[in-house]
Amino acid sequence: MDPTLRKLTLILVLGALAPLLDSTVVSIALHTLSTDLHAPTATVQWVSTAYLLALATVVPLSAWAVERVGGRRLWLTSLTLFLAGSVLCGLARDTGSLIAFRVVQGVGGGLLLPVLQTLVMRAAGGRNLGRLMAAITLPAVVVPILGPVLGGLVVGHLSWRWIFYVNVPVCLLALAFAWRTLPKDTPAAGHEQHRPRLDLTGLLLLSPGLAALAYGLTEDGPARATATPLGAVLVTAFVVHALRADSPLVDVRLFRDRAFAVSSVLLLLGGLALFGGMFLLPLYYQQVRGEGVVAAGLLLAPQGVGSLLARVTGPLTDRVGPRPVVVGGLLLTALGTLPFALRHPAGVLLPVALAVRGLGMSAANMAVMVGAYQGLTPVQIPHASTTTRIVQQLGGSFGTAVLAAVLARGHGGGTFPHAFLWATALTIVAAGVGLGLPSRVALAERPN
């Protein structure tokens, strides 16, 4: 990889570490927050929900904002917002102020990942996409696995405020490197005649639609029954509008491209394998095997090791194309999930299964993203970054909601094998969808 591109990628990945780490660490601390702030669990849950809704609301703006203000300025602004939100959360005096400051965090965090993907993909110019995805997806896969360990240590030995203060040094370091190293925005981004107009109609449809879907999938009962259909109607209305608009907020015409469409479906299904597994596995170790929070986090470490080993599949994807890597990775993920569906699996089997699961899941995720970006023009890249981020987010919410519903129908640890069977079956379905990805030759012929 070109040294300049490698340096750019490392700096941007450093900035993305903080929001990815934050979301997993905070989830571990909700019980402690409820106790220390003297608030009911239903209220404290909004510490996570408010962040999720803010993130869902701003992600659709990223493609327009990159063109409007420039990628460098948007990255620095987003990271500064996330830093400010982290400091304010640490200083919060009550639940209400903490929830409000989490919204500030969510606005900054929601823009960071799409901007990262846009800046790196544009700099790469369509070359070495497998190697690039191995770099930029590393924190997205490893941090959610190792985050619970850090969260357990912080909550067990320090004040809850440190779950937010740990973001500060990471953000400051990333800002210092980005300020000195990120290339200046092109002159076009600074001239009014080149600035795209905001698709206000699209914004008023898509942002609340995604927020309603995210809220409906994370809640239960009447909230889900109301919010989920409302979100689906608003998102559908946006799609109809975007197909007719000259400059839509998000270019849904990208779905006419077979590789992008199949990759998007895989990202949606992959959310169940990644985020659904993140939901199930800690609960399994705590509720079925009787482990504590920190021990459960440590026992999940083999999955992170497998994810690290999957980095070698980046160059492989460049050589053979994404289809075989996606299908093979998803089948490995299913194989690594299946032992958890057994009633009494041997203890020595589970670490090996987690390593296999991490390897397959990470390899498939990287290769899917390569399929999504192959052959896109620089103008299409910001829209692809926004769309893939939206699909990943909805897939994560969907996967967690499905498996939570499966668990809720039973009682005790006996329902976990059933939930893991669901996860295994849906991963195999995703592997079947992966066969629809074009071959390497077909990808090479896509228009530039």
Buried (B, 14 or more C-beta within 10 A) or exposed (E): BEEEBBEBBEBBBBBBBBBBBBBBBBBBBBEBBBEEBEBEEEBBBBBBBBBBBBBBBBBBBBBBBBBBBBBBBBBBBBBEBBBBBBBBBBEBEEBEEBBBBBBBBBBBBBBBBBBBBBBBBBBBEBEBBBBBBBBBBBBBBBBBBBBBBBBBBBBEEEEBBBBBBBBBEBBEBBBEBBEEBBEEBEEEBEEEEEBEEBBEBBBBBBBBBBBBBBBBBBBEEEEBEBBBEBBBEBBEBBBEBBEEBEEBBBBBEBBEBBBBBBBBBBBBBBBBBBBBBBBBBBBBBBBBBEBEBBBBBBBBBBBBBBBBBBBEBBBBBBEBBBBBBBBBBBBBBBBBBBBBBBEEBEEEEBBBBBBBBBBBBBBBBBBBBBBBBBBBEEEBBBBBBBBBBBBBBBBBBBBBBBBBEBBEEEEEBEBBBBBBBBBBBBBBBBBEBBEBBBEBEBBEEBEE
